[in-house]
């Protein structure tokens, strides 16, 4: 029986997939020899050699000795060239713009921050262009080495424009075509994401996610969001709303929420709720100041316990639905508060017997104070990650390299 046709585009997709597979292996385990890459990926030596030569020629890789501990000259290994590509990470919230320039190894090459409270969206986007141009010039980055930009906001996105509601929203930005405007202004591809999913992608590339196949990221900021990494890739759902953890009901008939329900997690475990616990003012009526909350940590005990109790309900739900390897708790919450919150959360979870194992709760390893790093990771993830999950250690099955995703973008 003859095989069905796979279509003319399949070989090109396969080549692109294999390049991404090699890049991801080198990112995780480099410097690594060609022989080791071929063995771990299942690619033929000839295929691997062709890909390596191509990537070396394009400047994405460089040669570096591999120390094996045996006598003689060290083996020749391949590693990512930090100067091979760059991305911008852009974080926008109610009051601040943070823009970082990051190389493909995750190294920050420059950062700019400015206060934007009260500025119109299009004025802010002009400042993004100005700061991006300045960072590129200061770092000496050629235009053809820019892979793209990732924009992070505490909102959902539909068709490249932000939408949200409640005290976590940024009303002036509703329906502003951020992707179209920035793509035209910067001249590079632009990806947009909510802060929780961006944080999960950043953690996948540069943090604890390098050792995990499946994890859920609970992002605590002005609101509460969630980002999912499943089988090594972000899961966004059919309309990009997957992980909207802040609006699951944790207390029936509880505090009213802007979404129309009562008792949503966000009304108890967010920094808005923390500030409300301190000053008694309605959520959204005053500027959130994380440092002020941290300074008054001795007064935060009741809020920490209440937030942890409701987060425990959310974690049990996540564990039963998704069975992740870990749940990461992070965001812009100050470290002193986060530590006590996680300790209280673990104590609440230790008293439950609803799962076959204790839910693993961990802190993020990527800087919690800079959501822009998660944004910068978006184009890197889009450009580097293959459609199979790699982790350090075991080799891939030999058929892994033949798995092709027709939506895999072509590397620049």
Secondary structure, 3 states (H helix, E strand, C coil): CCCCCCCCCHHHHHHHHHHHHHHHHHHHHCCEEHHHHHHHHCCCHHHHHHHHHHHHHCCCEEEEEECCCCCCCCEEEEEECHHHCEEEEEEECCCEEEEEEEECCCCEEEEEEEECCCCCHHHHHHHHHHHHHHHHHHHCCCHHHEEEEEEEECCEEECCEEECCHHHCCHHHCCCCHHHHHHHHHCCCEEEEEHHHHHHHHHHHHCHHHHCCCEEEEEECCCEEEEEEECCEEECCCCCCCCCHHHCECCCCCCECCCCCECECHHHHCHHHHHHHHHCCCCCCCCCCHHHHHHCHHHCHHHHHHHHHHHHHHHHHHHHHHCCCEEEEEECCCHHHHHHHHHHHHHHHHCCCCCCCCCCEEECCCCCCCHHHHHHHHHHHHHHCCCCCCCCCCCCCCCHHHCCCCCCCCCC
